[in-house]
């Protein structure tokens, strides 16, 4: 019985890992990066790791952007408008 629970847990973990790999974010195009940088600068922020979400939402994520009052994770919509800004 214990073996079945362990095997089930491992199978579930493998499914989650493979699903996560399929939903991994993708790099931003150079044109997209320029638009993101312009938006960040307008908000007083720079830098960070930029990625495009692959879930079909068209959203962009910027992790660890440096802003005037701290470091933030920022999410932009497909029109490069800030939708979420969370302080790290």
C-alpha positions, 0 to 999 in steps of 0.5 A: 500500500505504501509503495502505491502511494509513493508511486502515485506521488511520483507520477503526479510530480512528474506530470506537474513537472512536465506541465510546468515545462510546457508552460515555461515563459519565453524570451522577449523579442528585441522590439518587445524589450524596447517597449518594456524598457520604455514602460519601465522608465516611465514608472521610474524603473530599470533592469530585471529579467524580461519574459513573455508568458506562454499561456496565450495571455500575451502578458509580460513579466519582469522579475527584479526590476530596480525602481526608485523605492525598491525592487519589484516584480512587474506584469505588463499586458499585451499593450505594455501597460502595467497591470501588477507591480509587487514589491520583492 
